[in-house]
C-alpha cells in the first residue's frame, strides 16, 4: 500500500482505456450495502464541503516489454464485461442511493493515446489528477491505463472504493494478466461465470433488516460497547484530536518481518494456541497496557464477508468491521496474551455478517454520536494464498491510495510470500507524529523478539 504522492513511476508513453457504450443505463432496485451507503454519502459530503478526499483505491503493476495495446484493450474489455462491479453503480447524490446498470455486452474498451512523459513528477501528477477526475463521477467511474516503455510497461487501474476491496484487486491482478497473455498468444481462456455483488447486497439488507436489539448476533457488539460507556476505543497515545474530527491524514509504512521471520513468528504463535494475526493483536494489547495501564484491549478489525467459495470470484467491497476485545491477565507476557487474542479474533470473525452500521443503529440511542465517520481499525490479512501472489514482487504490484482524512489510527498488517508490512493511517498532527511511531515500534519489538527467539530455537 503506497500513498500516490510517494509513487515513483518511470516515465513513458501513457495510454488510457475508457469504457464506452451505446446503451442507456437502466435503474436497478438493489439497495447499496451498509458500507457502500456510508462511504458514498461521506464522499458526497466531502465534495460538497470542498474537503480533501480520495474515496478511490488504485493499483499498478508491470508487464514485460512494450505493452500490446490491442491485447490489453481486449483484456480490459473482457474483465469489465465479466464483473458486475464495473458496469453497475449507485448515484451518490440521490437519497436513497439509486442504482444503475449498463448492459455488459455493450461495453467496449479502446486505447486512447495521452502522450509521452519524460518526468516522473509530471507523470504521477497526471495519473493522480485523472484518478480523481474519473472516480469522482458515478457513471462507470473507473480509470484504466498503461505507461509503455521498451523493457517494461506499467498498468494502472483505479475505481471508487465502494466497488472494490483488497481481494478484488488481487483478482484483477491475476485475471488481467491472464487475459492479456491469452490475447497475445491467441490461446483460449476459460473462466467460470463470476457472481455479482448485487446479490450479496440484497442478502445483506434482508438479513440486517431482520435483526433486533436483542438478537444473539449482537451480543459481541453489546459487550464491546458496554466495556466503555458505549464509546469506541481510543488509541493508546495522544493524537492531538480529542474531538475525533476528520483531519488531513498521513500514512506510514513499517517493514515488520522478512518471510523467514514471519514464518518463525507464526510458529511461535502456534505453540501458544494462536495464529500470526493473534500474535499481532496480542502485541497491540501488551503495548497498550504498557503505555496506558489499560488491560482491556478493544479494536475494530476487518473481516471478509465472502462466506462461501463462489463469492471468492466476486469483485466488490465485501468487507465488514467487527468488534474484537479481550482482557489481559496480571503481569502478562506475549505467550499469555496470544491464546486470548486468538479466541477474541475467532469470536469477532463469527460476526462477519452483522453489518457495523446496522449494529450501531440498533444498539446506540444516537448512532451518530461518538461514532467516527471513518472508524479506525486494525486489519490483518494473509495474502500469500491469493491468486498469483508469488508474482507480486517481480511485477512490482502496488496498491495506491490518495491523500485523505482520518480521525483516528488505522493499521493494516499484510503478510506476503516474501515479507510482512504494517501500513498506518493517522491524523497529520504533531502529537500523532510523535506518539504513534513510539507505540508501533514497541509492537514490532514484541513481535520481532518472539520471532527471533523462535528462529534461534530452530
C-alpha positions as CSV (number, residue, x, y, z in Angstrom):
1,X,0.0,0.0,0.0
2,X,1.7,3.2,-1.3
3,X,0.4,6.7,-1.0
4,X,0.3,8.0,-4.5
5,X,2.4,11.0,-3.6
6,X,5.2,8.6,-2.8
7,X,4.7,6.6,-6.1
8,X,7.7,6.9,-8.4
9,X,6.6,5.6,-11.9
10,X,9.3,5.6,-14.6
11,X,8.4,8.0,-17.5
12,X,7.0,6.6,-20.7
13,X,4.1,6.8,-23.2
14,X,0.7,7.0,-21.5
15,X,-2.4,5.3,-23.0
16,X,-5.8,5.2,-21.3
17,X,-8.7,2.7,-21.8
18,X,-12.2,4.1,-21.1
19,X,-15.3,2.1,-21.1
20,X,-17.9,3.2,-23.7
21,X,-21.4,2.1,-24.5
22,X,-24.2,3.0,-26.9
23,X,-26.8,1.8,-24.4
24,X,-28.7,4.0,-21.9
25,X,-28.1,2.9,-18.3
26,X,-31.2,1.4,-16.6
27,X,-32.1,1.6,-12.9
28,X,-31.9,-1.4,-10.7
29,X,-33.7,-1.9,-7.3
30,X,-31.0,-3.5,-5.2
31,X,-30.0,-1.2,-2.3
32,X,-26.4,-0.3,-1.6
33,X,-24.7,-2.2,1.2
34,X,-24.4,-0.5,4.5
35,X,-20.7,0.2,3.9
36,X,-21.3,1.5,0.4
37,X,-24.0,3.8,1.6
38,X,-21.9,5.2,4.4
39,X,-18.9,5.6,2.1
40,X,-20.7,7.2,-0.9
41,X,-22.6,9.6,1.3
42,X,-19.5,10.7,3.2
43,X,-17.6,11.2,-0.1
44,X,-20.5,13.3,-1.4
45,X,-20.5,15.4,1.8
46,X,-16.7,15.9,1.4
47,X,-17.2,17.1,-2.2
48,X,-20.0,19.5,-1.2
49,X,-17.8,21.0,1.6
50,X,-14.7,21.2,-0.6
51,X,-12.7,18.9,1.7
52,X,-9.7,16.9,0.6
53,X,-10.6,13.3,-0.1
54,X,-9.6,10.2,-2.0
55,X,-12.5,7.8,-1.9
56,X,-10.8,5.6,-4.5
57,X,-8.4,2.6,-4.5
58,X,-5.9,2.0,-7.2
59,X,-3.2,-0.4,-8.2
60,X,-0.2,-0.6,-10.5
61,X,1.8,-3.5,-11.8
62,X,4.3,-4.2,-14.5
63,X,4.1,-6.2,-17.8
64,X,7.2,-7.4,-19.7
65,X,8.1,-5.4,-22.7
66,X,6.2,-2.7,-24.6
67,X,2.5,-3.4,-24.0
68,X,0.5,-4.5,-26.9
69,X,-2.5,-2.1,-26.9
70,X,-4.9,-4.3,-28.8
71,X,-4.2,-7.3,-26.5
72,X,-4.6,-5.0,-23.4
73,X,-7.8,-3.5,-24.7
74,X,-9.2,-7.0,-25.2
75,X,-8.1,-8.0,-21.7
76,X,-9.8,-4.9,-20.1
77,X,-13.0,-5.4,-22.2
78,X,-13.4,-9.0,-21.1
79,X,-12.8,-8.1,-17.5
80,X,-15.3,-5.1,-17.3
81,X,-17.9,-7.2,-19.1
82,X,-17.5,-10.2,-16.8
83,X,-17.7,-8.4,-13.4
84,X,-20.8,-6.5,-12.2
85,X,-18.7,-4.0,-10.2
86,X,-17.5,-2.5,-13.5
87,X,-20.9,-1.9,-15.1
88,X,-23.2,-1.2,-12.1
89,X,-23.1,1.7,-9.7
90,X,-25.0,4.0,-7.3
91,X,-25.7,7.7,-7.8
92,X,-24.3,9.2,-4.6
93,X,-26.3,12.5,-4.9
94,X,-29.7,10.8,-4.6
95,X,-31.5,9.8,-1.4
96,X,-31.9,6.9,-1.1
97,X,-29.0,5.9,-3.4
98,X,-30.3,5.0,-6.8
99,X,-28.7,2.0,-8.6
100,X,-27.9,1.8,-12.3
101,X,-26.5,-0.8,-14.6
102,X,-25.2,-0.8,-18.2
103,X,-25.7,-3.9,-20.4
104,X,-22.2,-5.5,-20.1
105,X,-22.2,-6.8,-23.7
106,X,-22.4,-3.2,-24.9
107,X,-19.2,-2.1,-23.2
108,X,-16.1,-1.6,-25.3
109,X,-12.6,-0.6,-24.2
110,X,-10.4,1.2,-26.7
111,X,-6.9,2.7,-26.3
112,X,-6.6,6.5,-26.3
113,X,-3.1,8.0,-26.5
114,X,-2.5,10.6,-23.9
115,X,1.2,11.5,-24.7
116,X,4.8,10.9,-23.7
117,X,6.0,11.9,-20.3
118,X,9.7,12.5,-19.5
119,X,9.3,13.5,-15.8
120,X,8.3,11.1,-13.0
121,X,6.7,14.0,-11.1
122,X,4.6,15.1,-14.1
123,X,3.6,11.6,-14.9
124,X,2.5,10.9,-11.3
125,X,0.6,14.2,-11.2
126,X,-1.2,13.3,-14.4
127,X,-2.3,9.9,-13.2
128,X,-3.3,11.3,-9.8
129,X,-5.4,14.0,-11.4
130,X,-7.0,11.5,-13.8
131,X,-7.9,9.2,-11.0
132,X,-9.5,12.0,-9.0
133,X,-11.5,13.1,-12.2
134,X,-12.7,9.6,-13.3
135,X,-13.6,8.2,-9.9
136,X,-15.5,11.3,-8.8
137,X,-18.1,10.6,-11.5
138,X,-20.6,7.9,-10.6
139,X,-21.3,6.5,-14.1
140,X,-18.7,3.9,-14.9
141,X,-16.3,5.9,-12.8
142,X,-13.1,3.9,-13.3
143,X,-9.7,4.6,-14.8
144,X,-7.5,2.1,-16.7
145,X,-4.2,2.9,-18.3
146,X,-0.7,1.8,-19.2
147,X,2.7,3.5,-19.2
148,X,4.5,2.0,-22.1
149,X,8.3,1.5,-22.2
150,X,10.5,-0.7,-24.3
151,X,11.6,-3.0,-21.4
152,X,8.6,-2.9,-19.0
153,X,5.1,-1.3,-19.1
154,X,3.2,-0.3,-16.0
155,X,-0.6,-1.0,-15.9
156,X,-2.7,1.1,-13.6
157,X,-6.3,1.0,-12.5
158,X,-8.5,2.9,-10.1
159,X,-12.1,2.8,-9.0
160,X,-14.2,4.1,-6.1
161,X,-13.6,2.0,-3.0
162,X,-17.4,1.3,-2.9
163,X,-16.9,-1.2,-5.7
164,X,-13.6,-2.9,-4.7
165,X,-11.5,-4.2,-1.9
166,X,-8.1,-5.8,-1.4
167,X,-9.3,-9.2,-2.5
168,X,-10.9,-7.7,-5.6
169,X,-7.6,-6.1,-6.6
170,X,-5.8,-9.4,-6.2
171,X,-8.4,-10.9,-8.5
172,X,-7.9,-8.1,-11.0
173,X,-4.1,-8.6,-11.0
174,X,-4.5,-12.3,-11.7
175,X,-7.2,-12.1,-14.3
176,X,-6.0,-9.1,-16.3
177,X,-2.5,-10.7,-16.7
178,X,-4.1,-14.0,-17.7
179,X,-6.4,-12.3,-20.3
180,X,-3.5,-10.2,-21.7
181,X,-1.4,-13.3,-22.1
182,X,-4.3,-15.2,-23.8
183,X,-4.9,-12.2,-26.2
184,X,-1.2,-12.0,-27.0
185,X,-0.8,-15.7,-27.8
186,X,-4.2,-16.5,-29.2
187,X,-4.8,-19.2,-26.6
188,X,-8.3,-19.7,-25.2
189,X,-9.1,-18.6,-21.7
190,X,-11.9,-20.5,-20.0
191,X,-13.1,-18.5,-16.9
192,X,-16.2,-19.6,-15.0
193,X,-19.1,-17.1,-14.6
194,X,-18.4,-14.6,-11.8
195,X,-21.3,-13.8,-9.4
196,X,-22.1,-10.1,-8.9
197,X,-22.0,-8.1,-5.7
198,X,-25.6,-7.0,-6.0
199,X,-27.0,-10.4,-4.9
200,X,-24.7,-10.1,-1.9
201,X,-26.1,-6.6,-1.2
202,X,-29.7,-7.9,-1.4
203,X,-29.0,-10.7,1.1
204,X,-27.2,-8.4,3.5
205,X,-30.0,-5.9,3.6
206,X,-32.7,-8.7,4.0
207,X,-30.7,-10.2,6.9
208,X,-29.8,-7.0,8.6
209,X,-33.5,-5.8,8.4
210,X,-34.5,-8.9,10.4
211,X,-32.1,-8.1,13.3
212,X,-33.4,-6.7,16.5
213,X,-31.6,-5.1,19.5
214,X,-31.9,-8.4,21.5
215,X,-30.7,-10.6,18.7
216,X,-28.0,-13.0,19.9
217,X,-25.9,-12.0,16.9
218,X,-25.4,-8.6,18.5
219,X,-24.1,-9.9,21.9
220,X,-20.5,-9.3,20.9
221,X,-21.3,-5.7,19.9
222,X,-23.2,-5.1,23.1
223,X,-20.3,-6.3,25.3
224,X,-17.8,-4.3,23.2
225,X,-19.7,-1.1,23.6
226,X,-20.6,-1.7,27.3
227,X,-16.9,-2.1,28.1
228,X,-16.5,1.7,27.9
229,X,-19.8,3.6,28.2
230,X,-21.0,2.9,24.7
231,X,-17.9,4.5,23.3
232,X,-15.3,3.5,20.7
233,X,-11.8,2.7,21.9
234,X,-9.3,5.5,21.9
235,X,-5.8,5.0,20.5
236,X,-3.1,4.4,23.3
237,X,-1.3,7.7,22.5
238,X,-2.4,11.3,22.2
239,X,-3.3,12.1,18.6
240,X,-3.9,15.8,19.1
241,X,-7.5,15.2,18.1
242,X,-9.5,14.9,21.3
243,X,-12.7,15.8,19.4
244,X,-12.3,13.0,17.0
245,X,-12.7,15.3,14.0
246,X,-11.8,14.2,10.5
247,X,-8.4,15.8,9.8
248,X,-5.9,15.6,6.9
249,X,-4.2,12.2,7.2
250,X,-0.7,10.9,6.7
251,X,0.5,7.3,6.1
252,X,3.5,5.4,7.4
253,X,4.8,2.1,6.3
254,X,6.8,-0.2,8.5
255,X,8.6,-3.4,7.4
256,X,7.8,-5.8,10.2
257,X,9.1,-9.3,9.1
258,X,11.1,-10.9,6.4
259,X,9.5,-14.1,5.0
260,X,11.6,-16.2,7.3
261,X,10.8,-14.1,10.4
262,X,7.1,-14.2,9.7
263,X,7.1,-17.9,9.5
264,X,9.1,-18.1,12.7
265,X,6.7,-15.8,14.5
266,X,3.8,-17.9,13.1
267,X,5.4,-21.0,14.6
268,X,5.8,-19.2,17.9
269,X,2.2,-18.2,17.9
270,X,1.1,-21.8,17.0
271,X,2.9,-23.1,20.0
272,X,0.8,-20.8,22.1
273,X,-2.5,-21.7,20.5
274,X,-2.8,-18.8,18.0
275,X,-2.0,-17.6,14.5
276,X,0.1,-14.7,13.3
277,X,-3.0,-12.4,13.4
278,X,-3.5,-13.3,17.1
279,X,0.2,-12.5,17.8
280,X,-0.3,-9.1,16.2
281,X,-3.4,-8.3,18.3
282,X,-1.6,-9.7,21.4
283,X,1.3,-7.3,20.8
284,X,-1.0,-4.4,20.3
285,X,-2.7,-5.2,23.6
286,X,0.6,-5.6,25.5
287,X,1.9,-2.3,24.2
288,X,-1.3,-0.6,25.0
289,X,-1.1,-1.9,28.6
290,X,2.5,-0.6,28.9
291,X,1.5,2.9,27.5
292,X,-1.8,3.4,29.4
293,X,-2.2,0.7,32.1
294,X,-5.4,-0.4,30.4
295,X,-5.7,-4.2,30.5
296,X,-8.8,-4.4,28.2
297,X,-7.9,-4.3,24.5
298,X,-10.7,-3.3,22.1
299,X,-10.4,-2.7,18.4
300,X,-12.5,-3.0,15.2
301,X,-11.0,-5.5,12.8
302,X,-11.7,-6.0,9.1
303,X,-13.2,-9.4,8.0
304,X,-14.3,-10.7,4.6
305,X,-18.0,-11.3,4.1
306,X,-17.1,-13.8,1.3
307,X,-18.7,-16.7,3.2
308,X,-18.6,-19.4,0.6
309,X,-16.4,-20.4,-2.3
310,X,-18.4,-18.8,-5.2
311,X,-18.0,-15.4,-3.5
312,X,-14.3,-15.6,-3.9
313,X,-14.8,-14.7,-7.5
314,X,-16.8,-11.5,-6.8
315,X,-15.4,-8.1,-7.4
316,X,-16.8,-5.6,-4.8
317,X,-16.4,-4.3,-1.3
318,X,-17.3,-7.4,0.6
319,X,-15.8,-6.4,3.9
320,X,-17.2,-5.7,7.4
321,X,-15.7,-4.3,10.6
322,X,-16.3,-6.4,13.7
323,X,-15.6,-5.9,17.4
324,X,-12.5,-7.6,18.9
325,X,-11.8,-7.4,22.6
326,X,-10.2,-9.3,25.4
327,X,-8.7,-8.7,28.9
328,X,-5.1,-9.3,29.7
329,X,-4.2,-11.2,32.9
330,X,-1.9,-9.7,35.6
331,X,1.7,-9.2,34.5
332,X,1.1,-10.6,31.0
333,X,3.6,-11.9,28.5
334,X,3.1,-12.3,24.8
335,X,2.7,-16.0,25.3
336,X,-0.1,-15.3,27.8
337,X,-1.9,-12.9,25.5
338,X,-1.8,-14.9,22.3
339,X,-4.5,-17.5,23.1
340,X,-6.7,-14.8,24.5
341,X,-6.3,-12.8,21.3
342,X,-6.9,-15.9,19.2
343,X,-10.2,-16.6,21.0
344,X,-11.2,-13.0,20.6
345,X,-10.3,-13.0,16.9
346,X,-12.3,-16.1,16.2
347,X,-15.3,-14.7,18.1
348,X,-15.1,-11.4,16.2
349,X,-15.0,-13.2,12.8
350,X,-18.1,-15.2,13.7
351,X,-20.0,-11.9,13.4
352,X,-18.8,-11.2,9.9
353,X,-22.4,-10.9,8.6
354,X,-23.6,-8.4,11.2
355,X,-23.1,-5.0,9.5
356,X,-21.3,-2.5,11.6
357,X,-23.7,0.3,10.8
358,X,-26.8,-1.8,11.5
359,X,-25.4,-3.0,14.8
360,X,-24.8,0.6,15.9
361,X,-28.2,1.8,14.7
362,X,-29.8,-0.8,16.9
363,X,-27.7,-0.6,20.0
364,X,-26.9,3.1,20.4
365,X,-29.6,5.7,21.2
366,X,-27.9,8.1,18.8
367,X,-25.9,6.1,16.3
368,X,-24.2,9.3,15.0
369,X,-23.0,10.4,18.5
370,X,-19.4,9.3,19.2
371,X,-19.2,7.0,16.1
372,X,-16.4,8.1,13.8
373,X,-17.3,8.8,10.1
374,X,-14.3,6.7,9.2
375,X,-14.0,4.1,12.0
376,X,-10.3,3.4,13.0
377,X,-9.4,-0.3,12.9
378,X,-6.6,-2.9,12.8
379,X,-6.6,-5.3,9.9
380,X,-4.6,-8.5,9.4
381,X,-4.5,-10.2,6.0
382,X,-2.6,-13.3,5.0
383,X,-2.2,-12.6,1.3
384,X,0.1,-15.5,0.5
385,X,-2.6,-17.6,-1.0
386,X,-4.2,-15.0,-3.3
387,X,-4.1,-15.9,-7.0
388,X,-0.6,-15.1,-8.4
389,X,0.6,-13.8,-5.0
390,X,4.1,-15.1,-5.7
391,X,4.3,-12.8,-8.8
392,X,3.7,-9.5,-6.8
393,X,7.3,-8.8,-6.2
394,X,8.5,-9.5,-9.8
395,X,5.7,-7.4,-11.2
396,X,6.2,-4.6,-8.6
397,X,2.5,-4.9,-7.8
398,X,1.4,-1.9,-5.6
399,X,-1.9,-0.8,-4.1
400,X,-2.1,3.0,-4.4
401,X,-4.1,5.3,-2.1
402,X,-4.6,9.0,-2.2
403,X,-4.4,11.9,0.3
404,X,-7.3,11.5,2.7
405,X,-8.7,12.2,6.1
406,X,-8.6,10.4,9.4
407,X,-10.0,10.9,12.9
408,X,-8.0,8.0,14.5
409,X,-5.4,5.4,13.6
410,X,-6.0,2.5,11.2
411,X,-3.5,-0.3,10.9
412,X,-3.0,-2.9,8.1
413,X,-0.7,-5.8,8.7
414,X,-0.3,-7.6,5.4
415,X,1.6,-10.9,5.1
416,X,3.0,-11.6,1.6
417,X,5.3,-14.5,0.5
418,X,8.5,-12.5,1.0
419,X,7.6,-10.2,3.9
420,X,5.0,-8.7,6.2
421,X,4.4,-5.0,6.3
422,X,2.5,-2.7,8.6
423,X,0.7,0.3,7.0
424,X,-0.6,3.1,9.2
425,X,-3.1,5.9,8.5
426,X,-3.3,8.6,11.2
427,X,-4.2,12.3,11.6
428,X,-1.4,14.5,10.4
429,X,-0.7,16.2,13.7
430,X,2.5,16.8,15.7
431,X,1.1,14.7,18.6
432,X,0.4,11.7,16.3
433,X,3.7,12.0,14.6
434,X,5.5,11.9,18.0
435,X,3.4,9.2,19.7
436,X,2.2,6.7,17.1
437,X,5.7,5.6,15.9
438,X,6.8,5.0,19.5
439,X,3.8,2.7,20.2
440,X,4.2,0.8,16.9
441,X,8.0,0.5,17.5
442,X,7.1,-1.3,20.8
443,X,4.6,-3.5,19.0
444,X,7.2,-4.5,16.4
445,X,9.8,-5.1,19.1
446,X,7.5,-7.5,20.9
447,X,6.8,-9.5,17.7
448,X,10.4,-9.5,16.5
449,X,11.6,-10.6,19.9
450,X,9.3,-13.6,19.7
451,X,10.2,-14.2,16.1
452,X,14.0,-14.1,16.8
453,X,13.6,-16.5,19.8
454,X,11.6,-18.9,17.7
455,X,14.0,-18.7,14.8
456,X,17.0,-19.4,17.1
457,X,15.2,-22.3,18.7
458,X,15.2,-24.0,15.3
